[in-house]
Structure formats: C-alpha cells, structure tokens
Amino acid sequence: MAKKTKNYLDFVPVYNPELEWTADRDGLVTVHIMHKGVCAAIAQKFFHTPRISHIHLDRYGSYLWQQIDGKKDVGQLADEIRAHFGEAAEPLYDRLVQYMQTLRNHRFIFFLGKDRMK
C-alpha cells in the first residue's frame, strides 16, 4: 500500500497559547515571549538577559499572523497574502513555507493534527 503524503498547504496553523502578542495602529505585530524556568532565571540574574523578549514582525509577517485563526490552512493563507500584496509577495509559496517553518521551529505556531500542543 502506498504511503500517503501530506501536502504542506493543507496544514492548519494555530498560535502557541503560551505567547502573547499585540498589534500597533499600523497593523505591525509584536510577539512577546516570557522566558521561564531555571536556566532563564540564572541567565537573567547573572547575564542580565531580559525576562520578556519582544519580536517585531514585518508587514508580511504581521499580515500573516493576524490571518491565522485555527481554521484556515496554509493554502488559504497563501491566497489571502496574494490578494493583499499582489506581485510583491512572489515567490509566495517558497517564502511562505520557509516562514511557517521558522515560526514552527521557534514554537510561535503549531499545526493542528501534526504537532503536540501544550
């Protein structure tokens, strides 16, 4: 029996529930990451690392972030990005997949049915 492969565009992203984020009046998103745990406490005390990191997304990332709702798959998000940014978003799929992988690797998002969420 052939192994069934999944299409990346069918994955549905959701936010990591541990993260907080805000958007300014221009729509640019800042993700706030609180560093917890023993190692983080040691780093904060001895190396003066921040307790909260603020990650500022660019206009493409901010638009994508605000479209994630736990229902739309990556393919639908790609369509929305193309409709909003037009040709400026190209090469869309290569950039989008790489960006989504980066968000996932840094635990900003998870994929429903694929990742184990906390």
JOMO-V69770 format. One record per backbone hydrogen bond with DSSP energy under -0.5 kcal/mol. NH is the residue of the N-H (numbers start at 1). CO is the residue of the C=O. If there is no record, write none. Layout:
BEGIN
NH,CO
NH,CO
END
This chain:
BEGIN
5,3
10,7
11,8
13,11
13,72
14,110
16,108
17,15
19,16
20,32
22,30
24,28
27,24
30,22
31,55
32,20
33,31
33,53
34,32
35,33
35,51
36,34
41,37
42,38
43,39
44,40
45,41
46,42
47,43
48,44
49,43
53,33
55,31
55,53
56,54
57,29
57,55
62,58
63,59
64,60
65,61
66,62
67,63
67,64
68,64
68,65
70,13
74,11
75,9
77,73
78,74
79,75
80,76
81,77
82,78
83,79
84,80
85,81
86,82
88,85
89,86
90,87
95,91
96,92
97,93
98,94
99,95
100,96
101,97
102,98
103,99
104,100
105,101
106,102
107,104
108,103
109,103
110,14
112,12
112,110
114,111
115,111
117,115
END
